[in-house]
Amino acid sequence: MGLFLLFVYSMKRGKSPLDLPGVVKASRDIAGGHQVTLELEAEREHVPAILLVPNGASGRSGALLLHGFTSRKERMAEGIGRALLARGVATLSIDLPLHGAREGSIDELSLRNPLQLIGAWRLALSEVRLSLDYLTQLAVIDAARLALVGYSLGSFLSVVAAAGDERVRAMVLASGGDLPERTPFATLVRAAADPLRAVRKFAGRPLLMVNGRYDRTITSAQAERLFEAAREPKEIHWYQGGHWPPPPEIEFAAEWLSARLGDVRSASRRRAKSVGAD
């Protein structure tokens, strides 16, 4: 039933999911909407993904969810994904290279081979762009109201990907920050992906950082360096905990993002009325 409704929504907007990249594996109704398990067709290999679509009319805002190191798409879909679904926001969660249901293992990566690490990083960035392409083409989603939500490793990917992609209208970084002070091959790494340089390019778009005061993986100093480099509008929300945000902080982030994407819609409507008046 869920997949059928997805087709109905799309046909109302004159688009069909059959025209989109991806192979649907399963679909089911869940509380507040529908869950579709699929694979995006990338150049090198398929990208496993979970799409959550809210009940109701089309033209929903959407968010791409990126998980952390050693994690998988299900954790993002079941956490922030469900919280956003309850607020009418569609989400797409993907397995990053060497994670989840993907081929290979993160054990294959080594700090002794920085070029291999950079290759995996660039592959992940290309798949983030592919995933945003998927969301913009999906008829149930308003392509003018897209966001990125990244956790830990996903936050590093998010800030770099969003820097040069104006389609991303708002961003939430959970347990994100600058590179560690003693990053191996720091000059090479920053040349490929510098969070501080990237976040400056996100200026003018809403940014929320959610960080734990006692996080030992992404320290408060790393978080503060990234926040200081960011331009307005920006906000940092601290919780008294470690690396994984507890449920109240996830709900806070979902509420914040839903409101910001609603602000984008209101601004678009005001501009449309202004043009019509002219």
C-alpha positions as CSV (number, residue, x, y, z in Angstrom):
1,M,0.0,0.0,0.0
2,G,2.8,2.4,0.9
3,L,4.5,2.0,-2.5
4,F,1.2,2.4,-4.3
5,L,0.6,5.7,-2.5
6,L,4.1,6.9,-3.5
7,F,3.2,6.2,-7.1
8,V,-0.1,8.1,-6.8
9,Y,1.7,11.1,-5.3
10,S,4.2,11.1,-8.1
11,M,1.6,10.8,-10.9
12,K,-0.2,13.8,-9.5
13,R,2.9,15.9,-10.1
14,G,3.5,14.4,-13.6
15,K,6.5,12.3,-12.6
16,S,6.9,8.6,-12.0
17,P,9.4,7.0,-9.6
18,L,10.1,4.5,-12.4
19,D,12.0,7.3,-14.2
20,L,14.3,7.8,-11.2
21,P,17.6,6.0,-10.5
22,G,17.1,3.2,-8.0
23,V,15.8,-0.3,-7.5
24,V,12.9,-0.7,-5.0
25,K,13.4,-3.7,-2.7
26,A,10.5,-3.4,-0.3
27,S,7.8,-1.0,0.9
28,R,5.6,-0.9,4.0
29,D,3.4,1.5,5.9
30,I,4.7,2.8,9.2
31,A,3.4,5.2,11.7
32,G,3.0,8.6,10.0
33,G,3.9,7.5,6.5
34,H,5.7,4.9,4.4
35,Q,9.1,3.3,4.3
36,V,10.7,2.3,1.1
37,T,13.9,0.2,1.0
38,L,15.8,0.8,-2.2
39,E,19.2,1.0,-3.9
40,L,20.4,4.0,-5.8
41,E,22.3,3.1,-9.0
42,A,25.7,4.8,-8.8
43,E,28.5,4.4,-11.3
44,R,30.6,1.9,-9.3
45,E,28.0,0.1,-7.2
46,H,24.5,0.3,-5.9
47,V,23.9,2.5,-2.8
48,P,21.5,0.9,-0.2
49,A,19.0,3.5,1.1
50,I,15.8,3.9,3.2
51,L,13.3,6.5,2.1
52,L,10.7,7.7,4.6
53,V,7.7,9.5,3.1
54,P,5.1,11.3,5.3
55,N,1.3,10.8,4.9
56,G,-0.6,13.5,3.1
57,A,-0.1,15.8,0.2
58,S,3.0,16.1,-2.0
59,G,5.5,19.0,-2.0
60,R,7.1,17.9,1.3
61,S,10.5,19.2,2.4
62,G,13.2,16.6,2.4
63,A,16.5,15.7,4.1
64,L,19.4,13.5,3.4
65,L,20.7,11.7,6.4
66,L,24.4,10.6,6.7
67,H,25.5,8.2,9.4
68,G,28.7,8.0,11.4
69,F,31.9,5.8,11.2
70,T,31.1,2.1,11.6
71,S,27.3,2.9,11.6
72,R,24.6,2.3,9.0
73,K,21.6,3.9,7.4
74,E,19.1,2.2,9.7
75,R,20.3,4.1,12.8
76,M,19.7,7.4,11.1
77,A,16.3,6.4,9.7
78,E,15.1,5.0,13.0
79,G,16.3,8.1,15.0
80,I,16.2,11.5,13.3
81,G,14.4,10.0,10.3
82,R,11.4,9.0,12.4
83,A,11.5,12.3,14.3
84,L,11.4,14.3,11.0
85,L,8.7,12.0,9.6
86,A,6.4,12.9,12.5
87,R,6.9,16.5,11.5
88,G,6.1,16.0,7.8
89,V,9.6,15.9,6.5
90,A,10.7,13.1,4.0
91,T,14.1,11.6,4.5
92,L,16.6,9.5,2.6
93,S,19.2,7.6,4.6
94,I,22.1,5.9,2.8
95,D,24.9,3.4,3.6
96,L,28.2,5.2,3.0
97,P,31.0,3.3,1.2
98,L,32.3,0.3,3.2
99,H,29.4,0.6,5.7
100,G,26.2,-1.2,6.3
101,A,25.1,-3.4,3.4
102,R,27.9,-2.1,1.1
103,E,30.6,-4.2,-0.3
104,G,33.9,-4.3,1.5
105,S,34.8,-3.3,5.1
106,I,36.1,-0.3,6.8
107,D,38.9,-2.5,8.1
108,E,40.3,-2.3,4.6
109,L,41.2,1.4,5.1
110,S,44.5,2.4,6.6
111,L,46.1,5.6,7.7
112,R,49.2,4.4,6.1
113,N,47.5,4.8,2.7
114,P,46.1,8.4,2.6
115,L,45.4,8.2,-1.1
116,Q,43.1,5.2,-0.4
117,L,41.3,7.3,2.3
118,I,40.9,10.2,-0.1
119,G,39.5,7.9,-2.7
120,A,36.9,6.6,-0.3
121,W,36.1,10.2,0.7
122,R,35.6,11.3,-2.9
123,L,33.4,8.3,-3.6
124,A,31.2,9.2,-0.6
125,L,30.9,12.8,-1.7
126,S,29.8,11.7,-5.2
127,E,27.1,9.5,-3.6
128,V,25.9,12.4,-1.5
129,R,25.4,14.4,-4.7
130,L,23.6,11.4,-6.3
131,S,21.3,11.1,-3.3
132,L,20.5,14.8,-3.4
133,D,19.7,14.4,-7.1
134,Y,17.4,11.6,-6.2
135,L,15.5,13.7,-3.7
136,T,15.2,16.7,-6.1
137,Q,13.6,14.5,-8.7
138,L,11.2,12.7,-6.4
139,A,7.8,14.3,-7.1
140,V,6.6,14.1,-3.5
141,I,9.4,16.4,-2.4
142,D,9.7,20.2,-2.9
143,A,13.2,20.5,-4.4
144,A,13.5,24.0,-3.0
145,R,13.4,22.8,0.6
146,L,16.2,20.3,1.0
147,A,18.5,19.8,4.0
148,L,21.4,17.7,5.1
149,V,21.7,16.0,8.5
150,G,25.1,14.4,9.3
151,Y,26.2,12.6,12.4
152,S,30.0,12.3,13.3
153,L,31.6,11.2,10.0
154,G,28.4,12.2,8.3
155,S,28.7,15.7,9.6
156,F,32.2,16.1,8.0
157,L,30.7,14.9,4.7
158,S,27.6,17.1,5.1
159,V,29.5,20.3,5.6
160,V,31.9,19.7,2.7
161,A,29.0,18.6,0.3
162,A,26.8,21.5,1.3
163,A,29.4,24.1,0.8
164,G,29.2,24.0,-2.9
165,D,25.6,22.9,-3.3
166,E,23.0,25.6,-3.1
167,R,20.2,23.0,-3.1
168,V,20.9,22.4,0.6
169,R,18.9,25.1,2.3
170,A,19.6,24.1,5.9
171,M,21.9,21.8,7.7
172,V,22.2,19.9,11.1
173,L,25.6,18.6,12.2
174,A,25.4,16.2,15.1
175,S,28.6,15.5,16.9
176,G,30.5,17.4,14.2
177,G,33.5,19.7,14.4
178,D,36.9,20.6,13.0
179,L,39.5,18.0,12.3
180,P,41.5,16.7,15.4
181,E,44.6,18.7,16.2
182,R,46.9,15.8,15.5
183,T,45.3,14.5,12.3
184,P,47.8,12.4,10.3
185,F,48.8,14.0,7.0
186,A,46.9,17.1,8.1
187,T,48.0,19.2,5.1
188,L,46.9,16.6,2.6
189,V,43.6,16.0,4.4
190,R,42.7,19.7,4.6
191,A,43.5,20.1,0.9
192,A,40.9,17.5,0.2
193,A,38.4,18.3,2.8
194,D,38.8,21.2,5.2
195,P,35.6,21.6,7.4
196,L,36.6,25.2,8.4
197,R,36.9,26.4,4.8
198,A,33.8,24.5,3.8
199,V,31.5,25.8,6.6
200,R,32.3,29.4,5.7
201,K,30.8,28.8,2.2
202,F,27.5,27.8,3.9
203,A,27.0,31.5,4.9
204,G,23.4,32.7,4.7
205,R,21.8,29.3,5.2
206,P,20.7,28.1,8.7
207,L,23.1,25.8,10.5
208,L,22.5,23.9,13.7
209,M,25.3,22.1,15.6
210,V,24.4,19.6,18.3
211,N,27.3,18.5,20.4
212,G,28.0,16.7,23.7
213,R,30.0,18.5,26.4
214,Y,31.7,15.2,27.3
215,D,32.2,13.8,23.7
216,R,35.7,12.2,23.5
217,T,35.4,11.5,19.8
218,I,34.6,15.0,18.6
219,T,35.7,17.2,21.4
220,S,34.1,20.4,22.5
221,A,37.2,22.3,21.2
222,Q,36.7,20.8,17.7
223,A,33.0,21.7,17.8
224,E,33.8,25.3,18.9
225,R,36.4,25.8,16.1
226,L,33.9,24.8,13.5
227,F,31.1,26.9,15.0
228,E,33.4,29.9,15.2
229,A,34.3,29.5,11.5
230,A,30.7,29.3,10.5
231,R,28.8,32.4,9.3
232,E,25.3,33.4,10.4
233,P,22.6,32.2,10.8
234,K,24.0,29.6,13.1
235,E,23.2,28.0,16.4
236,I,25.0,25.5,18.6
237,H,23.1,23.3,21.1
238,W,25.0,21.6,23.8
239,Y,23.9,18.5,25.8
240,Q,25.4,17.0,28.9
241,G,26.6,13.7,27.3
242,G,28.9,11.9,24.9
243,H,29.1,11.2,21.2
244,W,25.6,10.0,20.4
245,P,22.8,12.6,21.0
246,P,20.1,11.3,23.4
247,P,16.4,11.3,22.3
248,P,15.5,14.8,23.6
249,E,18.3,16.3,21.5
250,I,17.2,14.4,18.4
251,E,13.7,15.7,18.9
252,F,15.2,19.2,19.3
253,A,17.1,18.9,16.1
254,A,14.1,17.6,14.2
255,E,11.9,20.5,15.4
256,W,14.6,23.0,14.5
257,L,15.0,21.7,11.0
258,S,11.3,21.4,10.3
259,A,10.9,25.0,11.3
260,R,13.8,26.2,9.1
261,L,12.5,24.4,6.1
262,G,9.1,25.9,6.8
263,D,10.8,29.3,6.8
264,V,12.2,28.5,3.3
265,R,8.7,27.8,2.0
266,S,7.3,31.0,3.5
267,A,10.1,33.0,2.0
268,S,9.5,31.4,-1.4
269,R,5.8,32.2,-1.3
270,R,6.6,35.8,-0.4
271,R,8.9,36.1,-3.3
272,A,6.3,34.6,-5.6
273,K,3.7,37.1,-4.5
274,S,6.1,40.0,-4.9
275,V,6.8,38.9,-8.5
276,G,3.1,38.5,-9.2
277,A,2.4,42.0,-7.9
278,D,5.0,43.4,-10.2
